[in-house]
Amino acid sequence: MKINTSKNLSSFADLLIVPVFKEDLEKHPKEFPKALSEFLKIRSKNNDFKAELLETLNTYDIPKLPGQIFCIGLGSKKDITVKKVLNAAGKAGKFARSHKKLNIEVLLPDELQNYLQYFLEGFSFATYDAGKLKKKRTDKSEVKNLTIITSANVKDQIERAKIITSSAELVRDLVNQPANIITST
């Protein structure tokens, strides 16, 4: 999976992941496009989405944004923890993998900038393909590009996340390979 950063949303992405805090439903962050803010405002008034921890909402019907939008609730800003970020990113990763999305963007709120490494780790762990070594597979899906939408410099966090996730994937690959390939020696 290739990880990039960008300051602007694109229209070519298959999926836009939007982590949402409860407070974001009342006062929308400056990073949110107007169409997304209006959508969340309507959904929160109808009690369709309250941004509770791991609560999800997805839609296809927001113009000028990527094809599908997946909002994941993070609860309150004051209660955010590494574990909550890992779990939310894992849920987003499972959604992306099960829907066979290849090009994904994440609209990163300012409050999550310090947690980006953990978000990337949780997302990567959830999109790992344990059956990638099987010969007879028809449903192979792999995220190709993950773009983080932020104006902050997060390159160090991305590099740390790449090191950790590639190491974990190597260990998983070693464990999942057959005994005639990975011998005791």
Secondary structure, DSSP 8 states (H G I E B T S, - for coil): -EEEEESS--SS-SEEEEEE-GGGGTS--TTS-HHHHHHHHHHHHTTS----TT-EEEES--TTS-SEEEEEE---GGG--HHHHHHHHHHHHHHHHHTT--EEEEE--GGGGGGHHHHHHHHHHHH--TTTT-SS-S------EEEEE-SS--HHHHHHHHHHHHHHHHHHHHHHS-TTTS---
